[in-house]
Amino acid sequence: MHVRTRWPWISLLLGVVVALNPVGLDFLHSAFFAGEQLARNIAQPIVLTALAIIVLVVVLEWLLRSFLVKRRARGAS
């Protein structure tokens, strides 16, 4: 039995893996907690762009899963 859910767990898991590895944590630290302004100015746009991309992927996965759940509920295969 397959349980279909609308929860975008794949992209959320991918986002967590990207953010919580050593390179991701270093970028997050450089973007928001670095002592040098130059390091923050370089890292902040990169981190914010990556965050926007991850949010976009989560929304797209949620929309796709919602569409598939509704389609299955109607009886189409």
N, C-alpha and C positions, 0 to 999 in steps of 0.2 A: 504494500500500500504506500503510495507516494503522497506526502503531505505538501501541498503547494502553499507558500506563504508570500506575502507582499514585502516582507522585511528584506532589505537589500544587504544581506549578511556577507556576500562575497566581496563587494566593494568596501564595506566597512572593515572587514578583516584585512583587506589589502592596504587600506589607509592606515590601520594600526601598525601593520608590519613596516610600512614605509616610514612612519613617524617614530617608532620606538626601536629602530635599530641604531647602532652607534653613530652612523653617518647622519641619520635623521635627527637624532638628539643633539649632535654637534651643530647642525644647521639651525635648529630651533634655539639653541643657546646663543649662537652667533647673531641670530636675527633679533633677539629680544633682550639678552642679558650681557652682551659683549661690552667691555669697557671702552672700546674704540668706536667712534661714530662712523668711521669708514666701513668697518666690518658690519655694523648694523645696516648701513645704507646699501651695502651689497647684498646681504643675506635676506633682508625683509621682503623685497620684491619677489625673490625666488620662492621663499616660503609661502607668501600670500598667493602667488600664482599656482603653486602645487596644491594649496588648500582649495582654491577655486576649482581646479581640475578634479580633485577628489570629490568635492561636493557635486559637481556636474555629473560625474560617473555614478554617484549614489542616487541622484535624482533620476537619471536615465534607467538605472537598474530597477528602481522602484516603479517607474512608469511601465516598463516592460513586464515586470512581474504582475502588476495590477491588470494589465491587458490580458496576460495569459490566464490569470485566475478567473477573470470575467468570462473569457472565451470558453474555458473549461466548464464554468457554471452553466453556460447556455447550452452545452452539449456538443459544441463543435470540437473536432479533434485535430 
